[in-house]
Amino acid sequence: MPLSLDHLVIAVADLDRAFADYAALGFTVIRGGEHANGITHNVLVVLEDGSYLELISFRRPQPGDRWSDVYHRAGEGFLDHALLPDDIDAVAAAAQARGLDIADPVSGGRLRPDGARLDWKIARSPGSDVPFLCGDVTPRALRVQEGDVRRHRNGVTGLAALTVAVRDVEAARARYAALLGAGADAPVVEAVVAGTAARTATLPLGPGVAVTLASPAGAGGDLAAALAARGEGPFAAVFRAPDGHGDLDPALTHGARLSVAGGFPVDPLTKI
């Protein structure tokens, strides 16, 4: 089964405030619980397509951990993105065989507020231009709940496009292709991303989602600023809904650049 987008990770300073703000944006927000490390806890926005947003908060710094380092240096906003493998051990081994510097899977977990224990495996590359793998050990429905929690007042049904800020689009494309097993021939084109010139390559990511790797073509602009502050990683995401709402208020999204659009495959952040 092709790899698909599992979730986006967004750092927030105050979990209760983030819960209220995303609810004000029309999302159904649920409590995620405490991570096994005792340092982070989260709330979730689960979408009909099975992907979700993880709003994560740090109880204290964790020096040497990239997420903690980015948040405590640059503040709220995107931290990372994850893909869902059907067999994480096999997918990681295949990516290693294709030359990607991804580590062997390691165990992780979280305790939900209702007492349910979730277990998973994570496999990461040290380079944040590519996502990490998140494979469930316990049933995925425990981690990514189903039913009414996936329905949202704002009409959002899923994620349609993700823009990832990278320093070298050709190098990032090769690394992404090594992870996905496809996409090495995606053309590099000149584009405008969030109002500034960029070099981009777009790869399909599971059913109905496109990931655009974007490298600033010059100094200045939001894309270059994001790279300088947060390093490589997610820059913007576009939700799918029957009717587009445009950009969401960054004060309510806690620094994450999010928008809602109704017609795809057009990405309103990337105009050729």
C-alpha positions as CSV (number, residue, x, y, z in Angstrom):
1,M,0.0,0.0,0.0
2,P,1.4,3.4,-0.9
3,L,2.5,5.7,2.0
4,S,-0.2,8.3,2.9
5,L,-0.1,11.4,5.1
6,D,-0.8,10.4,8.7
7,H,-0.6,13.7,10.6
8,L,0.8,17.1,10.9
9,V,2.5,18.3,14.2
10,I,1.9,21.8,15.4
11,A,3.6,23.2,18.6
12,V,1.4,25.3,20.8
13,A,2.2,27.1,24.1
14,D,-1.1,26.5,25.9
15,L,-3.0,23.3,25.1
16,D,-6.3,24.5,26.5
17,R,-6.2,27.8,24.5
18,A,-5.3,25.8,21.3
19,F,-8.3,23.5,22.0
20,A,-10.6,26.6,22.2
21,D,-9.1,28.4,19.2
22,Y,-9.3,25.4,16.8
23,A,-12.9,24.8,18.1
24,A,-13.6,28.5,17.3
25,L,-12.3,27.8,13.7
26,G,-15.0,25.2,13.4
27,F,-13.0,22.1,14.1
28,T,-14.0,19.2,16.4
29,V,-11.1,19.0,18.8
30,I,-10.5,16.0,21.2
31,R,-8.1,15.4,24.0
32,G,-5.2,13.2,23.0
33,G,-3.5,12.6,26.3
34,E,0.0,12.2,27.8
35,H,3.0,10.9,25.9
36,A,5.2,8.2,27.4
37,N,8.1,10.7,27.9
38,G,6.1,12.7,30.4
39,I,7.1,15.9,28.7
40,T,4.5,16.4,26.0
41,H,0.7,16.1,25.8
42,N,-1.6,16.9,22.9
43,V,-5.1,17.5,21.5
44,L,-6.1,16.3,18.1
45,V,-8.2,17.3,15.1
46,V,-9.1,14.1,13.2
47,L,-10.3,14.5,9.6
48,E,-12.7,12.3,7.6
49,D,-9.9,11.1,5.3
50,G,-8.1,9.6,8.3
51,S,-5.3,12.2,8.6
52,Y,-5.2,14.5,11.6
53,L,-3.6,17.5,13.2
54,E,-1.6,17.0,16.4
55,L,-1.4,20.1,18.6
56,I,1.4,19.4,21.0
57,S,2.6,21.2,24.1
58,F,5.8,20.9,26.1
59,R,5.7,20.7,29.9
60,R,9.4,21.5,30.0
61,P,12.3,21.7,27.5
62,Q,13.9,18.5,26.2
63,P,17.4,19.6,25.1
64,G,18.6,17.7,22.0
65,D,15.1,16.8,20.9
66,R,14.4,18.5,17.6
67,W,10.8,19.3,18.2
68,S,11.6,20.8,21.6
69,D,14.6,22.7,20.2
70,V,12.5,24.2,17.4
71,Y,9.6,25.2,19.7
72,H,11.8,26.8,22.4
73,R,13.8,28.6,19.7
74,A,11.1,29.7,17.3
75,G,7.8,29.4,19.2
76,E,4.5,28.1,18.0
77,G,4.0,26.6,14.5
78,F,4.7,23.6,12.4
79,L,7.1,21.0,13.8
80,D,6.8,18.0,11.5
81,H,4.7,15.6,9.4
82,A,4.3,11.9,9.5
83,L,3.4,9.2,7.0
84,L,1.4,6.0,7.7
85,P,3.1,2.7,6.6
86,D,1.3,-0.6,6.4
87,D,4.4,-2.4,7.8
88,I,6.9,0.1,9.3
89,D,9.8,-2.3,9.6
90,A,9.5,-3.3,5.9
91,V,9.0,0.3,4.8
92,A,12.0,1.6,6.8
93,A,14.2,-1.2,5.5
94,A,13.2,-0.5,1.9
95,A,14.0,3.2,2.3
96,Q,17.4,2.3,3.8
97,A,18.1,0.1,0.8
98,R,17.3,3.0,-1.4
99,G,19.9,5.1,0.4
100,L,17.8,7.1,2.9
101,D,19.4,7.7,6.3
102,I,16.4,6.6,8.2
103,A,16.8,4.9,11.5
104,D,15.3,1.6,12.5
105,P,11.9,1.9,14.1
106,V,11.7,2.5,17.8
107,S,8.7,2.2,20.2
108,G,6.5,5.0,21.4
109,G,3.2,5.4,23.1
110,R,0.5,7.6,24.7
111,L,-2.1,7.2,27.5
112,R,-5.5,8.6,26.5
113,P,-7.6,10.5,29.0
114,D,-10.0,7.6,29.2
115,G,-7.1,5.3,30.2
116,A,-6.6,3.5,26.9
117,R,-3.0,2.8,26.1
118,L,-1.7,3.4,22.6
119,D,1.5,1.9,21.2
120,W,3.3,2.6,18.0
121,K,6.7,2.5,16.3
122,I,8.4,5.6,14.9
123,A,11.2,5.7,12.3
124,R,13.0,9.0,11.6
125,S,15.7,10.4,9.4
126,P,17.9,13.1,10.9
127,G,17.0,15.4,8.1
128,S,13.7,17.2,8.7
129,D,13.0,17.7,5.0
130,V,11.4,14.3,4.9
131,P,8.6,13.1,7.2
132,F,8.9,10.4,9.9
133,L,7.0,7.1,9.7
134,C,4.4,6.4,12.4
135,G,3.2,2.7,12.4
136,D,0.6,1.5,14.9
137,V,1.1,-1.5,17.2
138,T,-2.3,-1.2,18.9
139,P,-5.3,-0.7,16.5
140,R,-5.1,2.7,14.7
141,A,-8.6,3.5,15.7
142,L,-7.3,3.9,19.3
143,R,-4.9,6.6,18.1
144,V,-7.0,8.1,15.3
145,Q,-10.6,8.0,16.6
146,E,-13.5,7.4,14.3
147,G,-17.1,8.5,14.1
148,D,-18.5,12.0,14.9
149,V,-15.2,13.3,16.0
150,R,-14.2,13.4,12.3
151,R,-17.1,15.8,11.4
152,H,-16.4,19.5,11.5
153,R,-18.7,22.6,11.5
154,N,-16.4,24.3,8.9
155,G,-17.0,21.5,6.4
156,V,-13.3,20.4,6.3
157,T,-13.1,16.7,5.2
158,G,-9.3,16.2,4.8
159,L,-5.9,17.5,3.7
160,A,-5.3,18.1,0.1
161,A,-1.9,19.8,-0.2
162,L,1.2,20.3,1.9
163,T,4.1,22.6,1.2
164,V,7.4,21.7,2.8
165,A,10.2,24.3,3.0
166,V,13.6,22.9,2.0
167,R,17.0,24.3,1.3
168,D,17.8,22.3,-1.8
169,V,14.8,21.1,-3.8
170,E,16.7,18.5,-5.8
171,A,18.3,16.9,-2.8
172,A,15.0,16.9,-0.9
173,R,13.2,15.4,-3.9
174,A,15.8,12.5,-4.0
175,R,15.4,11.9,-0.3
176,Y,11.6,12.0,-0.5
177,A,11.7,9.6,-3.4
178,A,13.9,7.2,-1.4
179,L,11.3,7.2,1.3
180,L,8.3,6.8,-1.0
181,G,9.8,4.6,-3.6
182,A,8.5,7.0,-6.2
183,G,8.8,10.6,-7.3
184,A,12.4,10.9,-8.3
185,D,11.4,12.2,-11.7
186,A,9.1,14.9,-10.4
187,P,10.0,18.1,-12.4
188,V,11.5,21.1,-10.7
189,V,9.7,24.2,-11.7
190,E,9.8,27.9,-10.9
191,A,6.8,29.0,-8.9
192,V,5.5,31.7,-6.5
193,V,5.0,30.3,-3.0
194,A,3.3,32.6,-0.5
195,G,4.2,35.7,-2.6
196,T,7.9,34.9,-3.2
197,A,9.8,33.2,-6.0
198,A,10.7,29.6,-5.3
199,R,11.9,26.4,-7.0
200,T,9.4,23.5,-6.4
201,A,8.8,19.9,-7.0
202,T,5.4,18.3,-6.4
203,L,4.9,14.6,-5.5
204,P,1.7,12.6,-4.9
205,L,1.3,11.5,-1.3
206,G,-1.3,8.8,-1.1
207,P,-4.8,9.2,-2.4
208,G,-5.8,12.8,-3.1
209,V,-2.8,14.6,-1.4
210,A,0.1,16.4,-3.0
211,V,3.3,17.5,-1.3
212,T,5.2,20.4,-2.8
213,L,8.9,20.8,-1.9
214,A,9.7,24.5,-2.0
215,S,13.1,26.2,-1.9
216,P,13.3,30.0,-1.9
217,A,14.9,31.4,-5.1
218,G,16.3,34.4,-3.3
219,A,16.6,36.1,0.0
220,G,13.6,37.5,1.9
221,G,10.0,36.4,2.0
222,D,8.0,34.1,4.3
223,L,9.5,30.9,3.0
224,A,13.1,32.0,3.6
225,A,12.1,33.3,7.0
226,A,10.5,30.0,8.0
227,L,13.6,28.1,6.9
228,A,15.8,30.4,9.0
229,A,13.6,30.2,12.1
230,R,12.3,26.6,12.1
231,G,14.6,24.7,9.6
232,E,13.3,22.4,6.9
233,G,9.8,21.0,7.4
234,P,6.1,21.8,6.8
235,F,5.4,25.4,5.7
236,A,1.8,25.4,4.8
237,A,-1.2,23.1,4.5
238,V,-4.5,23.3,2.6
239,F,-7.6,21.6,3.8
240,R,-10.3,20.2,1.4
241,A,-13.9,21.3,1.9
242,P,-17.0,21.6,-0.3
243,D,-16.7,25.4,-0.1
244,G,-13.4,27.2,0.3
245,H,-12.9,29.5,3.2
246,G,-9.5,31.0,2.3
247,D,-6.7,31.5,4.8
248,L,-7.3,30.7,8.5
249,D,-6.4,33.3,11.1
250,P,-2.8,32.5,12.2
251,A,-3.6,33.8,15.7
252,L,-6.1,31.0,16.0
253,T,-4.0,28.4,14.3
254,H,-1.0,29.2,16.6
255,G,1.4,30.1,13.9
256,A,0.6,27.3,11.4
257,R,-0.2,28.6,7.9
258,L,-3.5,26.8,7.1
259,S,-6.1,27.5,4.5
260,V,-9.3,25.8,3.2
261,A,-10.1,25.5,-0.5
262,G,-12.9,23.8,-2.4
263,G,-11.4,23.0,-5.8
264,F,-8.3,20.8,-6.3
265,P,-5.7,20.0,-7.5
266,V,-5.1,23.8,-7.4
267,D,-3.0,24.9,-4.4
268,P,-3.7,28.5,-3.6
269,L,-0.3,28.9,-2.0
270,T,1.7,27.8,-5.1
271,K,1.0,29.6,-8.4
272,I,3.0,28.6,-11.4
